[in-house]
Amino acid sequence: MGKRTLYFSILLVFGLLLFNCSKDDDSKKPDDNPDANQPTITALSTTEGKEGDPVTISGTNFSTTASANTVTFGGTEAEVSSSTPTSISTSVPVGAQTGKIKVTVYGSTATSEDTFTVQDSDPEATITDFEPKEGTPGTLVEITGDNFGSQPLEVYFGDVKAELESISASLIEAFVPEEATSGPIKVVIGEDEVVSAKDFTVLSPITFDPTSGAPGESVDITVHPPFMLSPGLEDNIVEFNGITAVILDIQDNHILVEVPESATTGPISVTNGENQSVESTMDFTVLPWRQLGNIGGEKRRQGVAVTVNNMIYMVLGYTESGDTNMELWEFDSTTQTWTQKPNLLAQHRIAPFAFAIGDNFYLGGGQSTIVQQFNDFWKFDPAANNGNGQWIQLNDFKDNEDPNRFYSSSFTIGEKAYVYGGSITVDTFHNNLLEYDPSEEGTWTEKAGFDANGRKQAIGFSLNGKGYIALGEDQNELLNDIWEYDPYANNGDGSWTKKTNFPGELRDNPLCFVANGKAYIGMGRTNQGVNLNDLWEFDSAGNGTWTKKGDFEGIPRKEAMSTGINGKGYVFGGYDEEGSQYLGDFWEYDPAIDIE
């Protein structure tokens, strides 16, 4: 009896242990009863949204492992970003349909009471048109289209952001910004952008005609709305790159002005009486050349031009009648007027040499139209005869080789003048230099030349106390070299130094003038008979440098006259080979404007 009781007691204890172990294992698995751990959906953060919009699902019995929860929107599975037993974070999946939201956890599913409405994504914005098609900065532009206004947007003209006046689903009003450039209009909505099919043209608030000109010339300026001119001339200010211009007239939105003397290339600005200002988006180009009218007297070629005390004197030269003109004309650079002076008393001639010393100018040599050479020598004193001037014949020009010469070159250094080269006959050239000292009734002293063959029709000028002979031609060819003469070298005997050759085309009958310590050479005719209109600047420093400058604005020509006054060059007369015409136009060149 005791053994049996002990046996049953052991079986009972063993059975209880098995039961408890089995109960512990069952607690680690979902209950087979579907209602024991059933997930529930108690609330949705929103019941509508577009693809990608976030949605939070509240409830119970969700898995803390995000991937163990399966969420669908109308049957389309969504990605679960995070979860807790009572909350799931997800978003509306691509392709979702309006319907119930379901959550499945370990095979058990919960369904929302509310229907989730999937909204259409923002429709793509479009630009259908805009008005006006062009305008100045500040112009209000109406941009029409579809699907604007659902969220903040920006409008760009080129790459410049515009200020907005109003926005609706089908209309945007935007102001053309400063610094805007012509091109399509761009509307940016979020990360998307839409571009107009047509370009918007940004107008300068100021336009002008012509777009280039020289000081003193007239320019018609048009200002465009919304800017308005004040009615009185004195109430408006016009500036060319900061230099105030003279206003000649105002008509409606047009203002006529004169390019100011010291103007440089740059924008034009207009300020009205209310202190409102606009500025052109393009530059007005100030040209270094301007025509000042015509010379005094007849048109002529191969004349002589000399500057004395800021006055230009012009004499001789062929005229259309075929004879040489003995009239002397004076140009006053201050009043810009021509005045006739006493005629030259010598015989008719071409190709003399001429130079100025102090208050007088001198003229000698040359050749008649019947090939007669001269060695007479004349002085013109502008102050004589009560300021009308007087010609005085001096002692004849002297040269030990042959006193007769034409097409010689000359320059002045201090109170002495120098005459170089020239023709004895058509094929025989001088190669010596003669120094003229006007004191003691004038003396001529021979100095050394620099080339064996000599030359004619060269250019002579002086810079910084030294003289220069450039270009010309010898018996065989046109020349492009340039030589510098120092009268004080070699104990006063002088010396010649070769400088950098002229880089332009070979030519005959070029012109030259000096302004602001530099020489300018150009124009003339090539070996092929083509008249040129180029201009080159020569700087004598070092070996000498050449710089191409702005081309002459008038008719290309040869045999023109030229000289310099007060930092400016003057070119006038000459012959147009192509048009077979004598010229009488008178031009001014300002090197201060001709800057690259």
C-alpha positions as CSV (number, residue, x, y, z in Angstrom):
1,M,0.0,0.0,0.0
2,G,2.9,2.4,0.8
3,K,4.7,1.6,-2.4
4,R,1.6,2.2,-4.5
5,T,0.9,5.4,-2.8
6,L,4.4,6.6,-3.4
7,Y,4.2,5.6,-7.1
8,F,1.0,7.6,-7.6
9,S,2.5,10.6,-5.8
10,I,5.5,10.5,-8.1
11,L,3.2,10.4,-11.2
12,L,1.1,13.3,-9.9
13,V,4.2,15.5,-9.4
14,F,5.6,14.6,-12.8
15,G,2.2,15.4,-14.5
16,L,2.0,18.8,-12.8
17,L,5.5,19.6,-14.0
18,L,4.7,18.7,-17.6
19,F,1.5,20.9,-17.4
20,N,3.3,23.9,-16.1
21,C,6.1,23.6,-18.8
22,S,3.5,23.3,-21.5
23,K,1.7,26.4,-20.2
24,D,5.0,28.4,-20.2
25,D,5.7,27.6,-23.9
26,D,2.2,28.5,-25.0
27,S,2.6,32.0,-23.5
28,K,5.3,32.9,-26.1
29,K,3.0,32.4,-29.2
30,P,-0.2,34.1,-30.3
31,D,-3.2,32.6,-28.8
32,D,-5.0,30.3,-31.2
33,N,-8.1,32.3,-30.3
34,P,-8.5,35.0,-33.1
35,D,-9.8,37.6,-30.6
36,A,-7.1,37.1,-28.0
37,N,-4.3,39.4,-29.7
38,Q,-6.3,40.9,-32.6
39,P,-4.8,44.3,-33.8
40,T,-7.2,47.2,-33.8
41,I,-7.3,50.6,-35.6
42,T,-8.7,53.3,-33.4
43,A,-7.8,56.4,-35.4
44,L,-6.1,57.9,-38.5
45,S,-4.1,61.1,-38.5
46,T,-5.9,62.1,-41.7
47,T,-8.5,60.5,-43.9
48,E,-7.3,62.0,-47.2
49,G,-4.0,62.7,-48.9
50,K,-1.9,62.5,-52.0
51,E,0.7,59.9,-52.9
52,G,3.7,60.3,-50.5
53,D,1.8,62.2,-47.8
54,P,2.5,60.9,-44.3
55,V,-0.2,59.0,-42.3
56,T,-0.1,57.9,-38.7
57,I,-2.3,54.9,-37.7
58,S,-3.3,54.6,-34.0
59,G,-4.5,51.3,-32.5
60,T,-3.5,48.3,-30.4
61,N,-1.5,45.1,-30.7
62,F,0.8,46.4,-33.4
63,S,4.2,44.8,-33.7
64,T,7.2,46.8,-32.5
65,T,9.1,45.4,-35.6
66,A,8.1,47.7,-38.4
67,S,8.4,45.0,-41.1
68,A,6.1,42.7,-39.1
69,N,3.2,45.1,-39.8
70,T,1.6,45.1,-43.3
71,V,-0.4,48.2,-44.1
72,T,-2.5,48.6,-47.3
73,F,-4.4,51.6,-48.7
74,G,-7.3,50.3,-50.7
75,G,-5.3,47.1,-51.4
76,T,-2.0,48.8,-52.2
77,E,0.7,48.0,-49.8
78,A,2.5,50.9,-48.1
79,E,5.9,51.2,-46.5
80,V,6.0,51.3,-42.7
81,S,8.7,53.6,-41.5
82,S,8.3,52.9,-37.7
83,S,5.9,51.3,-35.3
84,T,5.1,50.8,-31.6
85,P,2.4,48.6,-30.1
86,T,-0.1,51.5,-30.5
87,S,1.2,53.5,-33.5
88,I,2.3,52.9,-37.1
89,S,4.0,55.6,-39.2
90,T,3.5,55.2,-43.0
91,S,2.8,57.2,-46.2
92,V,0.3,57.0,-49.0
93,P,1.9,54.5,-51.5
94,V,2.2,55.1,-55.2
95,G,-0.9,53.7,-57.0
96,A,-3.0,53.8,-53.8
97,Q,-6.8,53.8,-54.3
98,T,-9.5,55.3,-52.2
99,G,-10.7,52.7,-49.6
100,K,-10.1,51.3,-46.2
101,I,-6.7,51.1,-44.5
102,K,-5.8,47.6,-43.3
103,V,-3.1,46.5,-40.8
104,T,-2.1,42.9,-40.7
105,V,0.1,41.6,-37.8
106,Y,1.0,37.9,-37.6
107,G,-1.8,36.9,-39.8
108,S,-4.4,39.0,-38.0
109,T,-5.9,42.0,-39.8
110,A,-7.6,45.2,-38.6
111,T,-9.6,47.5,-40.9
112,S,-10.2,51.2,-40.4
113,E,-13.7,52.4,-39.9
114,D,-13.1,55.5,-42.0
115,T,-12.5,55.4,-45.7
116,F,-9.2,57.0,-46.7
117,T,-9.6,59.2,-49.8
118,V,-6.6,59.2,-52.1
119,Q,-6.4,62.7,-53.7
120,D,-4.9,63.4,-57.1
121,S,-1.3,64.7,-57.0
122,D,-0.8,68.4,-57.9
123,P,-1.5,68.7,-61.6
124,E,1.5,70.0,-63.6
125,A,1.6,73.8,-64.0
126,T,1.7,75.2,-67.6
127,I,2.3,78.6,-69.0
128,T,0.0,79.4,-71.9
129,D,0.9,83.0,-72.6
130,F,2.2,86.3,-71.2
131,E,1.6,90.0,-71.9
132,P,3.3,92.2,-72.8
133,K,5.9,90.3,-74.8
134,E,8.5,93.0,-74.1
135,G,9.2,95.6,-71.5
136,T,11.7,97.5,-69.4
137,P,12.6,96.7,-65.8
138,G,9.6,97.5,-63.6
139,T,7.0,96.5,-66.3
140,L,4.2,94.4,-64.9
141,V,3.8,91.2,-66.8
142,E,0.7,89.0,-66.7
143,I,1.5,85.3,-67.0
144,T,-1.4,83.1,-67.8
145,G,-1.6,79.3,-67.5
146,D,-3.0,76.5,-65.4
147,N,-2.4,75.1,-61.9
148,F,-0.6,78.0,-60.3
149,G,-1.1,78.9,-56.7
150,S,-1.4,75.5,-55.0
151,Q,1.8,76.2,-53.1
152,P,4.5,79.0,-53.0
153,L,6.1,79.7,-56.3
154,E,8.9,81.9,-57.8
155,V,9.1,83.7,-61.2
156,Y,12.4,84.3,-63.0
157,F,13.2,86.5,-66.0
158,G,16.5,84.9,-67.1
159,D,18.2,84.1,-63.9
160,V,16.8,87.0,-62.0
161,K,14.0,86.5,-59.5
162,A,11.0,88.8,-60.0
163,E,8.8,90.5,-57.4
164,L,5.3,89.2,-57.5
165,E,2.1,91.3,-57.5
166,S,-0.5,88.5,-57.3
167,I,-1.0,84.8,-57.8
168,S,-4.0,82.7,-58.7
169,A,-4.6,79.3,-60.2
170,S,-4.5,80.7,-63.7
171,L,-2.7,84.1,-63.4
172,I,0.6,85.4,-62.1
173,E,1.4,89.1,-62.1
174,A,5.2,89.8,-61.9
175,F,7.4,92.8,-62.3
176,V,10.4,92.6,-64.7
177,P,13.4,92.8,-62.3
178,E,16.4,95.0,-62.7
179,E,19.3,93.2,-64.4
180,A,16.8,90.9,-66.2
181,T,17.8,89.5,-69.5
182,S,15.8,88.5,-72.5
183,G,14.7,84.9,-72.7
184,P,11.9,82.5,-71.5
185,I,10.0,83.2,-68.3
186,K,10.4,80.5,-65.7
187,V,7.9,79.6,-63.0
188,V,9.3,77.4,-60.1
189,I,6.8,75.5,-57.9
190,G,8.5,73.5,-55.3
191,E,11.0,71.3,-57.0
192,D,9.3,71.6,-60.3
193,E,9.6,74.4,-62.9
194,V,7.9,75.3,-66.1
195,V,9.3,77.5,-68.9
196,S,7.4,79.7,-71.4
197,A,7.6,78.6,-75.0
198,K,8.3,82.2,-76.1
199,D,11.0,84.7,-75.1
200,F,10.3,87.8,-73.1
201,T,12.3,90.7,-74.5
202,V,13.8,93.0,-71.9
203,L,13.9,96.5,-73.3
204,S,16.4,99.0,-72.2
205,P,14.6,101.7,-70.2
206,I,16.5,104.0,-72.6
207,T,17.1,103.6,-76.3
208,F,19.0,106.0,-78.4
209,D,19.8,106.8,-82.0
210,P,22.5,106.8,-83.2
211,T,24.3,104.3,-80.9
212,S,27.7,105.9,-81.4
213,G,29.0,109.3,-82.1
214,A,31.6,111.9,-81.4
215,P,31.5,114.8,-78.9
216,G,29.3,117.6,-80.1
217,E,27.0,115.3,-82.2
218,S,23.3,115.0,-81.5
219,V,21.6,111.9,-80.0
220,D,17.9,111.3,-79.9
221,I,17.1,109.4,-76.6
222,T,13.8,107.6,-76.1
223,V,12.7,106.7,-72.5
224,H,10.2,103.9,-72.1
225,P,7.3,103.5,-69.6
226,P,6.9,103.4,-66.7
227,F,9.6,106.1,-66.6
228,M,8.4,109.6,-67.6
229,L,10.3,112.7,-68.5
230,S,9.6,116.0,-66.7
231,P,8.2,118.6,-69.1
232,G,11.0,121.2,-68.6
233,L,14.4,120.9,-70.1
234,E,16.0,122.1,-66.9
235,D,14.0,119.5,-64.9
236,N,15.9,116.6,-66.5
237,I,19.5,115.5,-66.4
238,V,21.2,113.3,-69.0
239,E,24.6,111.8,-68.5
240,F,26.9,109.9,-70.8
241,N,28.8,107.5,-68.6
242,G,28.6,110.1,-65.8
243,I,29.3,113.2,-67.8
244,T,26.4,115.7,-68.0
245,A,25.1,116.5,-71.5
246,V,23.4,119.6,-72.9
247,I,19.7,119.0,-73.5
248,L,18.5,120.5,-76.8
249,D,14.8,119.6,-76.9
250,I,12.1,117.4,-75.2
251,Q,9.1,116.0,-77.1
252,D,6.9,113.5,-75.3
253,N,9.2,110.6,-74.4
254,H,12.0,111.8,-76.6
255,I,14.9,113.9,-75.4
256,L,17.5,115.4,-77.8
257,V,21.0,115.9,-76.4
258,E,24.5,116.7,-77.5
259,V,27.3,114.3,-76.7
260,P,29.5,116.1,-74.1
261,E,33.1,117.0,-74.9
262,S,34.7,114.8,-72.2
263,A,32.3,111.8,-72.6
264,T,33.6,108.3,-72.8
265,T,32.0,105.1,-73.9
266,G,29.4,103.8,-71.4
267,P,25.7,103.8,-70.5
268,I,23.4,106.8,-70.8
269,S,21.3,107.7,-67.7
270,V,18.3,110.0,-67.4
271,T,17.0,111.6,-64.2
272,N,13.7,113.4,-64.1
273,G,12.5,116.2,-61.8
274,E,11.2,113.7,-59.3
275,N,14.7,112.4,-58.9
276,Q,13.7,109.1,-60.6
277,S,16.5,107.7,-62.7
278,V,16.9,105.1,-65.4
279,E,20.0,103.8,-67.2
280,S,20.5,102.2,-70.6
281,T,21.4,98.5,-70.7
282,M,23.7,99.0,-73.6
283,D,26.6,101.4,-74.0
284,F,26.8,104.5,-76.1
285,T,30.1,104.4,-78.0
286,V,31.9,107.7,-78.1
287,L,33.9,107.8,-81.3
288,P,37.4,109.5,-81.3
289,W,36.8,110.9,-84.8
290,R,34.3,113.7,-85.6
291,Q,33.8,115.9,-88.6
292,L,33.9,119.7,-87.8
293,G,32.6,120.7,-91.2
294,N,34.8,121.7,-94.1
295,I,38.0,123.5,-94.7
296,G,38.1,127.2,-95.7
297,G,38.4,127.8,-99.4
298,E,38.5,125.2,-102.1
299,K,38.9,121.4,-101.7
300,R,42.6,120.5,-102.1
301,R,45.2,117.8,-102.0
302,Q,48.9,117.9,-101.2
303,G,48.5,121.1,-99.3
304,V,50.6,122.3,-96.4
305,A,49.4,122.5,-92.7
306,V,51.3,124.0,-89.8
307,T,50.3,124.8,-86.2
308,V,51.3,128.1,-84.6
309,N,50.0,129.1,-81.2
310,N,47.0,126.8,-81.4
311,M,46.1,128.0,-84.8
312,I,46.2,125.8,-87.9
313,Y,47.5,127.4,-91.1
314,M,46.7,125.8,-94.5
315,V,48.2,126.9,-97.8
316,L,49.0,125.5,-101.3
317,G,47.8,122.2,-102.7
318,Y,46.2,121.1,-105.9
319,T,42.6,122.1,-106.4
320,E,39.9,120.7,-108.8
321,S,40.9,123.4,-111.3
322,G,44.2,121.6,-111.7
323,D,46.3,124.6,-110.4
324,T,47.8,125.1,-106.9
325,N,45.9,127.3,-104.5
326,M,47.9,130.2,-103.0
327,E,45.3,131.1,-100.5
328,L,46.3,130.9,-96.8
329,W,43.6,130.0,-94.3
330,E,43.7,130.1,-90.5
331,F,41.6,127.8,-88.3
332,D,40.9,128.9,-84.7
333,S,40.5,125.7,-82.6
334,T,38.7,127.7,-79.9
335,T,36.0,129.2,-82.0
336,Q,36.3,126.4,-84.7
337,T,36.2,129.0,-87.5
338,W,38.2,129.5,-90.6
339,T,39.6,132.9,-91.6
340,Q,41.3,133.8,-94.9
341,K,44.7,135.4,-94.5
342,P,47.1,137.0,-97.1
343,N,47.9,134.8,-100.1
344,L,51.4,133.3,-100.4
345,L,53.5,135.7,-102.6
346,A,55.7,133.0,-104.0
347,Q,55.3,131.1,-107.3
348,H,52.7,128.3,-107.5
349,R,54.1,125.0,-106.3
350,I,53.5,121.7,-104.6
351,A,55.6,119.5,-102.2
352,P,57.4,122.3,-100.3
353,F,58.7,121.8,-96.7
354,A,57.2,123.7,-93.9
355,F,57.7,124.0,-90.1
356,A,56.9,126.3,-87.2
357,I,59.4,128.0,-84.8
358,G,58.0,130.1,-82.0
359,D,55.3,132.5,-83.3
360,N,56.0,132.0,-87.0
361,F,55.9,129.4,-89.6
362,Y,58.3,128.9,-92.5
363,L,57.9,127.5,-96.0
364,G,60.4,126.7,-98.8
365,G,61.4,124.5,-101.7
366,G,58.9,122.6,-103.7
367,Q,58.2,122.0,-107.4
368,S,56.0,123.7,-109.9
369,T,53.5,121.9,-112.0
370,I,55.9,122.3,-114.9
371,V,58.7,120.5,-113.0
372,Q,60.6,123.6,-111.9
373,Q,62.3,123.2,-108.5
374,F,62.6,126.1,-106.0
375,N,64.9,127.1,-103.3
376,D,63.2,130.3,-102.1
377,F,62.4,130.5,-98.4
378,W,59.5,132.4,-96.7
379,K,58.2,133.3,-93.3
380,F,54.7,134.0,-92.3
381,D,54.2,136.2,-89.2
382,P,50.6,135.9,-87.9
383,A,50.9,138.9,-85.6
384,A,52.0,141.4,-88.3
385,N,49.7,143.7,-90.2
386,N,47.5,144.3,-87.2
387,G,47.0,140.6,-86.6
388,N,46.1,139.8,-90.2
389,G,49.5,138.3,-90.8
390,Q,52.3,139.0,-93.4
391,W,54.5,137.0,-95.7
392,I,58.2,137.8,-95.6
393,Q,60.8,136.4,-98.1
394,L,64.0,135.3,-96.4
395,N,67.4,134.3,-97.8
396,D,67.2,131.4,-100.1
397,F,67.4,127.9,-98.7
398,K,71.1,126.7,-98.9
399,D,72.5,123.2,-99.4
400,N,76.0,122.4,-100.6
401,E,74.7,119.5,-102.6
402,D,71.8,121.0,-104.5
403,P,69.5,123.7,-103.0
404,N,66.5,122.6,-105.0
405,R,64.4,120.0,-103.4
406,F,60.8,118.9,-103.1
407,Y,59.0,116.2,-101.1
408,S,61.4,116.9,-98.2
409,S,60.5,116.2,-94.5
410,S,60.9,118.5,-91.5
411,F,60.6,118.7,-87.8
412,T,61.3,121.3,-85.1
413,I,63.3,120.9,-81.9
414,G,63.3,123.9,-79.6
415,E,64.2,127.0,-81.5
416,K,65.7,125.2,-84.5
417,A,64.2,123.3,-87.4
418,Y,65.5,120.4,-89.5
419,V,64.9,119.5,-93.1
420,Y,65.7,116.0,-94.3
421,G,65.8,114.3,-97.8
422,G,63.5,115.0,-100.7
423,S,63.9,114.8,-104.4
424,I,66.5,116.5,-106.6
425,T,65.0,114.9,-109.7
426,V,62.4,112.2,-110.0
427,D,65.0,109.5,-109.4
428,T,67.6,111.3,-107.4
429,F,67.1,111.9,-103.7
430,H,68.8,113.9,-100.9
431,N,70.1,112.0,-97.9
432,N,71.4,114.8,-95.7
433,L,69.9,116.7,-92.8
434,L,69.9,120.5,-92.7
435,E,69.5,122.5,-89.5
436,Y,67.9,125.9,-89.6
437,D,68.6,128.5,-86.9
438,P,66.3,131.6,-87.4
439,S,68.5,133.9,-85.3
440,E,70.8,136.4,-87.1
441,E,68.7,136.3,-90.3
442,G,68.8,132.6,-90.4
443,T,71.6,130.1,-91.0
444,W,71.6,126.6,-92.5
445,T,74.0,124.0,-91.2
446,E,74.4,120.5,-92.8
447,K,74.2,117.5,-90.5
448,A,74.6,113.8,-91.1
449,G,71.9,111.7,-92.6
450,F,71.1,108.1,-91.8
451,D,70.7,106.2,-95.1
452,A,72.8,106.2,-98.3
453,N,70.0,106.2,-100.8
454,G,68.1,109.1,-99.3
455,R,64.3,109.3,-99.6
456,K,61.3,111.4,-100.4
457,Q,57.7,111.9,-99.1
458,A,58.8,110.7,-95.6
459,I,57.0,111.9,-92.4
460,G,58.8,114.2,-90.1
461,F,57.8,115.0,-86.5
462,S,59.3,115.7,-83.1
463,L,58.7,114.2,-79.7
464,N,60.3,115.0,-76.3
465,G,63.2,116.9,-77.7
466,K,64.1,114.5,-80.5
467,G,63.2,114.4,-84.2
468,Y,61.9,111.5,-86.3
469,I,61.9,110.6,-89.9
470,A,59.6,107.7,-90.9
471,L,58.4,105.8,-94.0
472,G,58.7,107.4,-97.4
473,E,60.3,105.9,-100.5
474,D,63.7,105.6,-102.1
475,Q,64.6,104.8,-105.7
476,N,63.4,101.2,-105.4
477,E,60.6,100.8,-102.9
478,L,58.2,102.1,-100.2
479,L,59.8,102.1,-96.8
480,N,58.5,101.3,-93.3
481,D,61.5,102.2,-91.0
482,I,61.6,105.0,-88.5
483,W,64.7,106.9,-87.3
484,E,65.2,109.1,-84.2
485,Y,67.5,112.1,-84.3
486,D,69.1,113.4,-81.1
487,P,70.6,116.9,-81.9
488,Y,72.6,117.0,-78.6
489,A,74.5,113.7,-79.1
490,N,78.1,113.6,-80.4
491,N,79.0,117.0,-78.8
492,G,76.2,118.7,-80.7
493,D,76.8,117.0,-84.1
494,G,73.7,114.8,-83.5
495,S,73.2,111.1,-84.0
496,W,70.5,108.8,-85.5
497,T,69.0,105.7,-83.9
498,K,66.8,103.2,-85.7
499,K,63.5,102.5,-83.9
500,T,60.9,99.7,-84.3
501,N,59.5,99.6,-87.9
502,F,56.0,100.8,-88.7
503,P,53.8,97.6,-88.6
504,G,51.1,98.8,-91.0
505,E,50.9,98.2,-94.7
506,L,53.5,99.9,-96.9
507,R,52.1,103.1,-98.4
508,D,52.8,106.5,-100.0
509,N,51.4,109.9,-99.0
510,P,50.5,109.0,-95.4
511,L,49.7,111.6,-92.8
512,C,51.0,112.3,-89.3
513,F,50.2,114.5,-86.3
514,V,51.5,114.7,-82.7
515,A,49.2,114.7,-79.7
516,N,50.0,114.3,-76.0
517,G,53.6,113.2,-76.5
518,K,52.8,110.6,-79.1
519,A,52.8,110.5,-82.9
520,Y,50.0,109.2,-85.0
521,I,50.5,107.9,-88.6
522,G,48.0,106.5,-91.0
523,M,46.0,106.6,-94.2
524,G,47.8,107.0,-97.6
525,R,47.8,104.6,-100.6
526,T,49.2,101.1,-101.0
527,N,51.2,99.9,-104.0
528,Q,48.0,98.4,-105.3
529,G,46.4,101.8,-105.4
530,V,44.1,101.3,-102.4
531,N,43.5,104.2,-100.1
532,L,43.7,103.4,-96.4
533,N,41.8,104.6,-93.4
534,D,43.9,103.1,-90.6
535,L,45.7,105.0,-87.8
536,W,48.7,103.9,-85.7
537,E,50.1,105.4,-82.5
538,F,53.8,105.6,-81.9
539,D,55.3,105.8,-78.4
540,S,59.0,106.7,-78.6
541,A,60.0,105.2,-75.2
542,G,62.6,102.5,-75.5
543,N,62.9,101.1,-79.0
544,G,59.5,102.6,-79.8
545,T,56.1,100.8,-79.7
546,W,53.2,100.9,-82.2
547,T,49.5,100.5,-81.3
548,K,46.6,100.2,-83.7
549,K,44.0,102.8,-83.0
550,G,40.4,103.5,-84.2
551,D,40.1,103.7,-88.0
552,F,39.4,107.1,-89.6
553,E,35.6,107.6,-89.9
554,G,35.7,109.5,-93.1
555,I,36.5,108.5,-96.7
556,P,39.9,106.7,-97.0
557,R,42.3,109.1,-98.7
558,K,45.8,110.0,-99.7
559,E,47.6,113.3,-99.8
560,A,45.6,114.7,-96.9
561,M,46.9,117.5,-94.6
562,S,47.2,117.0,-90.8
563,T,48.5,118.6,-87.7
564,G,47.9,118.5,-83.9
565,I,46.6,121.1,-81.3
566,N,46.0,120.8,-77.6
567,G,46.2,117.0,-77.4
568,K,44.0,116.4,-80.5
569,G,44.8,115.6,-84.1
570,Y,43.2,117.2,-87.2
571,V,42.9,115.7,-90.7
572,F,41.5,117.5,-93.7
573,G,41.4,117.5,-97.5
574,G,43.2,115.0,-99.6
575,Y,42.1,112.8,-102.6
576,D,39.7,109.9,-102.8
577,E,41.3,107.5,-105.3
578,E,38.3,105.3,-105.6
579,G,35.8,108.1,-106.0
580,S,38.2,110.2,-108.1
581,Q,37.3,113.3,-106.0
582,Y,39.0,116.1,-104.2
583,L,38.1,116.3,-100.5
584,G,37.5,119.3,-98.3
585,D,36.1,117.8,-95.1
586,F,37.7,118.6,-91.8
587,W,38.0,116.1,-89.0
588,E,39.2,116.1,-85.4
589,Y,40.7,113.0,-83.6
590,D,40.7,112.7,-79.8
591,P,43.2,110.1,-78.6
592,A,41.9,110.4,-75.0
593,I,38.7,108.7,-76.2
594,D,40.3,106.1,-78.4
595,I,41.1,103.7,-75.6
596,E,40.8,99.9,-76.0
